[in-house]
Every structure is written in C-alpha cells, then in structure tokens.
Amino acid sequence: MTTSNVFTIFLAVVLLFVADAIWLHWNLPVEIGKRFVAFVEYLSFWR
C-alpha cells in the first residue's frame, strides 16, 4: 500500500467521524467501542 493510499483512507475515516459528530449523530465511536468489546469477549472464549 502506498503512502498516498494510506493518507486517503485515513482522511476518509477522519471525515466520516467528523461528519458523524456534526450531522449524522450515529454515535460511531460508541458503536465501534461496543463491537470491539464484544469481539474481545468472543476472542477470550477461544483462549
């Protein structure tokens, strides 16, 4: 992956979070956190 691709993807993710905070109100950080916790609990089952 080239550097320009990484910057483009990073910028898209940052803009998505900014748009969520200003207009969309989807609570993306909270939803991602909940899914991450569920994923960690799922992985701990396989430990």
mmCIF file as Biopython writes it, N, C-alpha, C and O atoms, coordinates in Angstrom:
data_model
#
loop_
_atom_site.group_PDB
_atom_site.id
_atom_site.type_symbol
_atom_site.label_atom_id
_atom_site.label_alt_id
_atom_site.label_comp_id
_atom_site.label_asym_id
_atom_site.label_entity_id
_atom_site.label_seq_id
_atom_site.pdbx_PDB_ins_code
_atom_site.Cartn_x
_atom_site.Cartn_y
_atom_site.Cartn_z
_atom_site.occupancy
_atom_site.B_iso_or_equiv
_atom_site.auth_seq_id
_atom_site.auth_asym_id
_atom_site.pdbx_PDB_model_num
ATOM 1   N N  . MET A ? 1  ? 0.855   -1.169  0.000  1.0 0.0 1  A 1 
ATOM 2   C CA . MET A ? 1  ? 0.000   0.000   0.000  1.0 0.0 1  A 1 
ATOM 3   C C  . MET A ? 1  ? 0.904   1.235   0.000  1.0 0.0 1  A 1 
ATOM 4   O O  . MET A ? 1  ? 1.829   1.344   0.804  1.0 0.0 1  A 1 
ATOM 5   N N  . THR A ? 2  ? 0.626   2.132   -0.888 1.0 0.0 2  A 1 
ATOM 6   C CA . THR A ? 2  ? 1.461   3.320   -0.986 1.0 0.0 2  A 1 
ATOM 7   C C  . THR A ? 2  ? 1.046   4.354   0.054  1.0 0.0 2  A 1 
ATOM 8   O O  . THR A ? 2  ? -0.029  4.276   0.648  1.0 0.0 2  A 1 
ATOM 9   N N  . THR A ? 3  ? 1.920   5.306   0.250  1.0 0.0 3  A 1 
ATOM 10  C CA . THR A ? 3  ? 1.673   6.343   1.244  1.0 0.0 3  A 1 
ATOM 11  C C  . THR A ? 3  ? 0.440   7.166   0.897  1.0 0.0 3  A 1 
ATOM 12  O O  . THR A ? 3  ? -0.323  7.539   1.787  1.0 0.0 3  A 1 
ATOM 13  N N  . SER A ? 4  ? 0.240   7.449   -0.364 1.0 0.0 4  A 1 
ATOM 14  C CA . SER A ? 4  ? -0.932  8.247   -0.746 1.0 0.0 4  A 1 
ATOM 15  C C  . SER A ? 4  ? -2.227  7.487   -0.471 1.0 0.0 4  A 1 
ATOM 16  O O  . SER A ? 4  ? -3.232  8.091   -0.097 1.0 0.0 4  A 1 
ATOM 17  N N  . ASN A ? 5  ? -2.212  6.179   -0.652 1.0 0.0 5  A 1 
ATOM 18  C CA . ASN A ? 5  ? -3.396  5.382   -0.321 1.0 0.0 5  A 1 
ATOM 19  C C  . ASN A ? 5  ? -3.686  5.420   1.173  1.0 0.0 5  A 1 
ATOM 20  O O  . ASN A ? 5  ? -4.840  5.533   1.584  1.0 0.0 5  A 1 
ATOM 21  N N  . VAL A ? 6  ? -2.647  5.327   1.973  1.0 0.0 6  A 1 
ATOM 22  C CA . VAL A ? 6  ? -2.822  5.365   3.425  1.0 0.0 6  A 1 
ATOM 23  C C  . VAL A ? 6  ? -3.391  6.705   3.852  1.0 0.0 6  A 1 
ATOM 24  O O  . VAL A ? 6  ? -4.314  6.749   4.666  1.0 0.0 6  A 1 
ATOM 25  N N  . PHE A ? 7  ? -2.863  7.789   3.325  1.0 0.0 7  A 1 
ATOM 26  C CA . PHE A ? 7  ? -3.375  9.118   3.677  1.0 0.0 7  A 1 
ATOM 27  C C  . PHE A ? 7  ? -4.818  9.298   3.219  1.0 0.0 7  A 1 
ATOM 28  O O  . PHE A ? 7  ? -5.611  9.921   3.924  1.0 0.0 7  A 1 
ATOM 29  N N  . THR A ? 8  ? -5.169  8.768   2.060  1.0 0.0 8  A 1 
ATOM 30  C CA . THR A ? 8  ? -6.535  8.880   1.556  1.0 0.0 8  A 1 
ATOM 31  C C  . THR A ? 8  ? -7.517  8.129   2.450  1.0 0.0 8  A 1 
ATOM 32  O O  . THR A ? 8  ? -8.581  8.651   2.781  1.0 0.0 8  A 1 
ATOM 33  N N  . ILE A ? 9  ? -7.167  6.919   2.836  1.0 0.0 9  A 1 
ATOM 34  C CA . ILE A ? 9  ? -8.033  6.133   3.717  1.0 0.0 9  A 1 
ATOM 35  C C  . ILE A ? 9  ? -8.140  6.790   5.085  1.0 0.0 9  A 1 
ATOM 36  O O  . ILE A ? 9  ? -9.228  6.852   5.657  1.0 0.0 9  A 1 
ATOM 37  N N  . PHE A ? 10 ? -7.028  7.278   5.615  1.0 0.0 10 A 1 
ATOM 38  C CA . PHE A ? 10 ? -7.038  7.958   6.907  1.0 0.0 10 A 1 
ATOM 39  C C  . PHE A ? 10 ? -7.925  9.198   6.857  1.0 0.0 10 A 1 
ATOM 40  O O  . PHE A ? 10 ? -8.704  9.441   7.778  1.0 0.0 10 A 1 
ATOM 41  N N  . LEU A ? 11 ? -7.810  9.973   5.799  1.0 0.0 11 A 1 
ATOM 42  C CA . LEU A ? 11 ? -8.622  11.176  5.651  1.0 0.0 11 A 1 
ATOM 43  C C  . LEU A ? 11 ? -10.103 10.825  5.538  1.0 0.0 11 A 1 
ATOM 44  O O  . LEU A ? 11 ? -10.946 11.526  6.096  1.0 0.0 11 A 1 
ATOM 45  N N  . ALA A ? 12 ? -10.426 9.759   4.830  1.0 0.0 12 A 1 
ATOM 46  C CA . ALA A ? 12 ? -11.821 9.333   4.700  1.0 0.0 12 A 1 
ATOM 47  C C  . ALA A ? 12 ? -12.403 8.926   6.050  1.0 0.0 12 A 1 
ATOM 48  O O  . ALA A ? 12 ? -13.548 9.255   6.357  1.0 0.0 12 A 1 
ATOM 49  N N  . VAL A ? 13 ? -11.625 8.216   6.852  1.0 0.0 13 A 1 
ATOM 50  C CA . VAL A ? 13 ? -12.100 7.798   8.174  1.0 0.0 13 A 1 
ATOM 51  C C  . VAL A ? 13 ? -12.282 9.004   9.085  1.0 0.0 13 A 1 
ATOM 52  O O  . VAL A ? 13 ? -13.285 9.100   9.793  1.0 0.0 13 A 1 
ATOM 53  N N  . VAL A ? 14 ? -11.330 9.918   9.073  1.0 0.0 14 A 1 
ATOM 54  C CA . VAL A ? 14 ? -11.443 11.123  9.897  1.0 0.0 14 A 1 
ATOM 55  C C  . VAL A ? 14 ? -12.651 11.949  9.473  1.0 0.0 14 A 1 
ATOM 56  O O  . VAL A ? 14 ? -13.390 12.442  10.325 1.0 0.0 14 A 1 
ATOM 57  N N  . LEU A ? 15 ? -12.861 12.107  8.167  1.0 0.0 15 A 1 
ATOM 58  C CA . LEU A ? 15 ? -14.020 12.864  7.692  1.0 0.0 15 A 1 
ATOM 59  C C  . LEU A ? 15 ? -15.332 12.183  8.063  1.0 0.0 15 A 1 
ATOM 60  O O  . LEU A ? 15 ? -16.323 12.861  8.337  1.0 0.0 15 A 1 
ATOM 61  N N  . LEU A ? 16 ? -15.351 10.865  8.075  1.0 0.0 16 A 1 
ATOM 62  C CA . LEU A ? 16 ? -16.551 10.150  8.496  1.0 0.0 16 A 1 
ATOM 63  C C  . LEU A ? 16 ? -16.861 10.428  9.964  1.0 0.0 16 A 1 
ATOM 64  O O  . LEU A ? 16 ? -18.017 10.655  10.320 1.0 0.0 16 A 1 
ATOM 65  N N  . PHE A ? 17 ? -15.836 10.413  10.820 1.0 0.0 17 A 1 
ATOM 66  C CA . PHE A ? 17 ? -16.057 10.706  12.235 1.0 0.0 17 A 1 
ATOM 67  C C  . PHE A ? 17 ? -16.480 12.156  12.447 1.0 0.0 17 A 1 
ATOM 68  O O  . PHE A ? 17 ? -17.322 12.435  13.301 1.0 0.0 17 A 1 
ATOM 69  N N  . VAL A ? 18 ? -15.911 13.073  11.687 1.0 0.0 18 A 1 
ATOM 70  C CA . VAL A ? 18 ? -16.304 14.485  11.797 1.0 0.0 18 A 1 
ATOM 71  C C  . VAL A ? 18 ? -17.744 14.664  11.335 1.0 0.0 18 A 1 
ATOM 72  O O  . VAL A ? 18 ? -18.523 15.357  11.990 1.0 0.0 18 A 1 
ATOM 73  N N  . ALA A ? 19 ? -18.104 14.049  10.218 1.0 0.0 19 A 1 
ATOM 74  C CA . ALA A ? 19 ? -19.480 14.146  9.731  1.0 0.0 19 A 1 
ATOM 75  C C  . ALA A ? 19 ? -20.456 13.528  10.729 1.0 0.0 19 A 1 
ATOM 76  O O  . ALA A ? 19 ? -21.566 14.028  10.909 1.0 0.0 19 A 1 
ATOM 77  N N  . ASP A ? 20 ? -20.040 12.446  11.373 1.0 0.0 20 A 1 
ATOM 78  C CA . ASP A ? 20 ? -20.885 11.826  12.386 1.0 0.0 20 A 1 
ATOM 79  C C  . ASP A ? 20 ? -21.088 12.763  13.566 1.0 0.0 20 A 1 
ATOM 80  O O  . ASP A ? 20 ? -22.199 12.880  14.082 1.0 0.0 20 A 1 
ATOM 81  N N  . ALA A ? 21 ? -20.043 13.418  13.989 1.0 0.0 21 A 1 
ATOM 82  C CA . ALA A ? 21 ? -20.146 14.314  15.140 1.0 0.0 21 A 1 
ATOM 83  C C  . ALA A ? 21 ? -20.984 15.546  14.830 1.0 0.0 21 A 1 
ATOM 84  O O  . ALA A ? 21 ? -21.681 16.057  15.707 1.0 0.0 21 A 1 
ATOM 85  N N  . ILE A ? 22 ? -20.924 16.025  13.600 1.0 0.0 22 A 1 
ATOM 86  C CA . ILE A ? 22 ? -21.605 17.276  13.261 1.0 0.0 22 A 1 
ATOM 87  C C  . ILE A ? 22 ? -23.030 17.026  12.757 1.0 0.0 22 A 1 
ATOM 88  O O  . ILE A ? 22 ? -23.967 17.670  13.227 1.0 0.0 22 A 1 
ATOM 89  N N  . TRP A ? 23 ? -23.206 16.101  11.808 1.0 0.0 23 A 1 
ATOM 90  C CA . TRP A ? 23 ? -24.503 15.966  11.149 1.0 0.0 23 A 1 
ATOM 91  C C  . TRP A ? 23 ? -25.220 14.654  11.420 1.0 0.0 23 A 1 
ATOM 92  O O  . TRP A ? 23 ? -26.424 14.653  11.680 1.0 0.0 23 A 1 
ATOM 93  N N  . LEU A ? 24 ? -24.512 13.551  11.366 1.0 0.0 24 A 1 
ATOM 94  C CA . LEU A ? 24 ? -25.184 12.253  11.301 1.0 0.0 24 A 1 
ATOM 95  C C  . LEU A ? 24 ? -25.699 11.754  12.649 1.0 0.0 24 A 1 
ATOM 96  O O  . LEU A ? 24 ? -26.777 11.164  12.717 1.0 0.0 24 A 1 
ATOM 97  N N  . HIS A ? 25 ? -24.953 11.981  13.702 1.0 0.0 25 A 1 
ATOM 98  C CA . HIS A ? 25 ? -25.315 11.556  15.067 1.0 0.0 25 A 1 
ATOM 99  C C  . HIS A ? 25 ? -25.589 10.053  15.139 1.0 0.0 25 A 1 
ATOM 100 O O  . HIS A ? 25 ? -26.568 9.617   15.744 1.0 0.0 25 A 1 
ATOM 101 N N  . TRP A ? 26 ? -24.717 9.277   14.518 1.0 0.0 26 A 1 
ATOM 102 C CA . TRP A ? 26 ? -24.805 7.824   14.585 1.0 0.0 26 A 1 
ATOM 103 C C  . TRP A ? 26 ? -24.067 7.262   15.796 1.0 0.0 26 A 1 
ATOM 104 O O  . TRP A ? 26 ? -24.164 6.066   16.069 1.0 0.0 26 A 1 
ATOM 105 N N  . ASN A ? 27 ? -23.333 8.095   16.526 1.0 0.0 27 A 1 
ATOM 106 C CA . ASN A ? 27 ? -22.528 7.670   17.676 1.0 0.0 27 A 1 
ATOM 107 C C  . ASN A ? 27 ? -21.534 6.575   17.279 1.0 0.0 27 A 1 
ATOM 108 O O  . ASN A ? 27 ? -21.436 5.540   17.939 1.0 0.0 27 A 1 
ATOM 109 N N  . LEU A ? 28 ? -20.809 6.819   16.206 1.0 0.0 28 A 1 
ATOM 110 C CA . LEU A ? 28 ? -19.868 5.820   15.701 1.0 0.0 28 A 1 
ATOM 111 C C  . LEU A ? 28 ? -18.804 5.405   16.713 1.0 0.0 28 A 1 
ATOM 112 O O  . LEU A ? 28 ? -18.534 4.210   16.826 1.0 0.0 28 A 1 
ATOM 113 N N  . PRO A ? 29 ? -18.179 6.330   17.462 1.0 0.0 29 A 1 
ATOM 114 C CA . PRO A ? 29 ? -17.181 5.865   18.427 1.0 0.0 29 A 1 
ATOM 115 C C  . PRO A ? 29 ? -17.764 4.915   19.466 1.0 0.0 29 A 1 
ATOM 116 O O  . PRO A ? 29 ? -17.109 3.951   19.863 1.0 0.0 29 A 1 
ATOM 117 N N  . VAL A ? 30 ? -18.991 5.180   19.907 1.0 0.0 30 A 1 
ATOM 118 C CA . VAL A ? 30 ? -19.633 4.304   20.889 1.0 0.0 30 A 1 
ATOM 119 C C  . VAL A ? 30 ? -19.940 2.943   20.269 1.0 0.0 30 A 1 
ATOM 120 O O  . VAL A ? 30 ? -19.684 1.907   20.884 1.0 0.0 30 A 1 
ATOM 121 N N  . GLU A ? 31 ? -20.481 2.942   19.065 1.0 0.0 31 A 1 
ATOM 122 C CA . GLU A ? 31 ? -20.813 1.681   18.399 1.0 0.0 31 A 1 
ATOM 123 C C  . GLU A ? 31 ? -19.561 0.854   18.116 1.0 0.0 31 A 1 
ATOM 124 O O  . GLU A ? 31 ? -19.561 -0.363  18.301 1.0 0.0 31 A 1 
ATOM 125 N N  . ILE A ? 32 ? -18.511 1.506   17.674 1.0 0.0 32 A 1 
ATOM 126 C CA . ILE A ? 32 ? -17.259 0.789   17.412 1.0 0.0 32 A 1 
ATOM 127 C C  . ILE A ? 32 ? -16.691 0.230   18.712 1.0 0.0 32 A 1 
ATOM 128 O O  . ILE A ? 32 ? -16.181 -0.890  18.738 1.0 0.0 32 A 1 
ATOM 129 N N  . GLY A ? 33 ? -16.780 1.003   19.785 1.0 0.0 33 A 1 
ATOM 130 C CA . GLY A ? 33 ? -16.319 0.524   21.090 1.0 0.0 33 A 1 
ATOM 131 C C  . GLY A ? 33 ? -17.102 -0.686  21.561 1.0 0.0 33 A 1 
ATOM 132 O O  . GLY A ? 33 ? -16.517 -1.645  22.064 1.0 0.0 33 A 1 
ATOM 133 N N  . LYS A ? 34 ? -18.420 -0.655  21.403 1.0 0.0 34 A 1 
ATOM 134 C CA . LYS A ? 34 ? -19.251 -1.797  21.807 1.0 0.0 34 A 1 
ATOM 135 C C  . LYS A ? 34 ? -18.904 -3.037  20.999 1.0 0.0 34 A 1 
ATOM 136 O O  . LYS A ? 34 ? -18.795 -4.135  21.544 1.0 0.0 34 A 1 
ATOM 137 N N  . ARG A ? 35 ? -18.731 -2.854  19.694 1.0 0.0 35 A 1 
ATOM 138 C CA . ARG A ? 35 ? -18.391 -4.004  18.849 1.0 0.0 35 A 1 
ATOM 139 C C  . ARG A ? 35 ? -17.000 -4.547  19.175 1.0 0.0 35 A 1 
ATOM 140 O O  . ARG A ? 35 ? -16.769 -5.754  19.113 1.0 0.0 35 A 1 
ATOM 141 N N  . PHE A ? 36 ? -16.071 -3.642  19.523 1.0 0.0 36 A 1 
ATOM 142 C CA . PHE A ? 36 ? -14.727 -4.082  19.890 1.0 0.0 36 A 1 
ATOM 143 C C  . PHE A ? 36 ? -14.759 -4.891  21.180 1.0 0.0 36 A 1 
ATOM 144 O O  . PHE A ? 36 ? -14.087 -5.917  21.289 1.0 0.0 36 A 1 
ATOM 145 N N  . VAL A ? 37 ? -15.542 -4.432  22.162 1.0 0.0 37 A 1 
ATOM 146 C CA . VAL A ? 37 ? -15.667 -5.169  23.421 1.0 0.0 37 A 1 
ATOM 147 C C  . VAL A ? 37 ? -16.282 -6.543  23.166 1.0 0.0 37 A 1 
ATOM 148 O O  . VAL A ? 37 ? -15.821 -7.539  23.722 1.0 0.0 37 A 1 
ATOM 149 N N  . ALA A ? 38 ? -17.310 -6.603  22.336 1.0 0.0 38 A 1 
ATOM 150 C CA . ALA A ? 38 ? -17.923 -7.893  22.010 1.0 0.0 38 A 1 
ATOM 151 C C  . ALA A ? 38 ? -16.925 -8.804  21.296 1.0 0.0 38 A 1 
ATOM 152 O O  . ALA A ? 38 ? -16.900 -10.011 21.539 1.0 0.0 38 A 1 
ATOM 153 N N  . PHE A ? 39 ? -16.107 -8.234  20.420 1.0 0.0 39 A 1 
ATOM 154 C CA . PHE A ? 39 ? -15.101 -9.023  19.713 1.0 0.0 39 A 1 
ATOM 155 C C  . PHE A ? 39 ? -14.041 -9.553  20.673 1.0 0.0 39 A 1 
ATOM 156 O O  . PHE A ? 39 ? -13.615 -10.702 20.552 1.0 0.0 39 A 1 
ATOM 157 N N  . VAL A ? 40 ? -13.614 -8.730  21.623 1.0 0.0 40 A 1 
ATOM 158 C CA . VAL A ? 40 ? -12.624 -9.178  22.608 1.0 0.0 40 A 1 
ATOM 159 C C  . VAL A ? 40 ? -13.208 -10.285 23.475 1.0 0.0 40 A 1 
ATOM 160 O O  . VAL A ? 40 ? -12.512 -11.250 23.792 1.0 0.0 40 A 1 
ATOM 161 N N  . GLU A ? 41 ? -14.466 -10.164 23.860 1.0 0.0 41 A 1 
ATOM 162 C CA . GLU A ? 41 ? -15.102 -11.229 24.635 1.0 0.0 41 A 1 
ATOM 163 C C  . GLU A ? 41 ? -15.198 -12.513 23.814 1.0 0.0 41 A 1 
ATOM 164 O O  . GLU A ? 41 ? -15.018 -13.608 24.347 1.0 0.0 41 A 1 
ATOM 165 N N  . TYR A ? 42 ? -15.480 -12.380 22.531 1.0 0.0 42 A 1 
ATOM 166 C CA . TYR A ? 42 ? -15.527 -13.546 21.656 1.0 0.0 42 A 1 
ATOM 167 C C  . TYR A ? 42 ? -14.150 -14.205 21.571 1.0 0.0 42 A 1 
ATOM 168 O O  . TYR A ? 42 ? -14.038 -15.430 21.628 1.0 0.0 42 A 1 
ATOM 169 N N  . LEU A ? 43 ? -13.111 -13.391 21.436 1.0 0.0 43 A 1 
ATOM 170 C CA . LEU A ? 43 ? -11.760 -13.947 21.367 1.0 0.0 43 A 1 
ATOM 171 C C  . LEU A ? 43 ? -11.346 -14.590 22.684 1.0 0.0 43 A 1 
ATOM 172 O O  . LEU A ? 43 ? -10.621 -15.585 22.685 1.0 0.0 43 A 1 
ATOM 173 N N  . SER A ? 44 ? -11.798 -14.033 23.809 1.0 0.0 44 A 1 
ATOM 174 C CA . SER A ? 44 ? -11.416 -14.601 25.100 1.0 0.0 44 A 1 
ATOM 175 C C  . SER A ? 44 ? -12.033 -15.986 25.283 1.0 0.0 44 A 1 
ATOM 176 O O  . SER A ? 44 ? -11.516 -16.793 26.056 1.0 0.0 44 A 1 
ATOM 177 N N  . PHE A ? 45 ? -13.121 -16.267 24.590 1.0 0.0 45 A 1 
ATOM 178 C CA . PHE A ? 45 ? -13.708 -17.602 24.633 1.0 0.0 45 A 1 
ATOM 179 C C  . PHE A ? 45 ? -12.741 -18.628 24.063 1.0 0.0 45 A 1 
ATOM 180 O O  . PHE A ? 45 ? -12.673 -19.754 24.556 1.0 0.0 45 A 1 
ATOM 181 N N  . TRP A ? 46 ? -11.993 -18.255 23.033 1.0 0.0 46 A 1 
ATOM 182 C CA . TRP A ? 46 ? -11.083 -19.178 22.366 1.0 0.0 46 A 1 
ATOM 183 C C  . TRP A ? 46 ? -9.730  -19.277 23.053 1.0 0.0 46 A 1 
ATOM 184 O O  . TRP A ? 46 ? -8.861  -20.015 22.587 1.0 0.0 46 A 1 
ATOM 185 N N  . ARG A ? 47 ? -9.534  -18.568 24.126 1.0 0.0 47 A 1 
ATOM 186 C CA . ARG A ? 47 ? -8.248  -18.573 24.802 1.0 0.0 47 A 1 
ATOM 187 C C  . ARG A ? 47 ? -8.024  -19.845 25.509 1.0 0.0 47 A 1 
ATOM 188 O O  . ARG A ? 47 ? -6.982  -20.026 26.139 1.0 0.0 47 A 1 
#
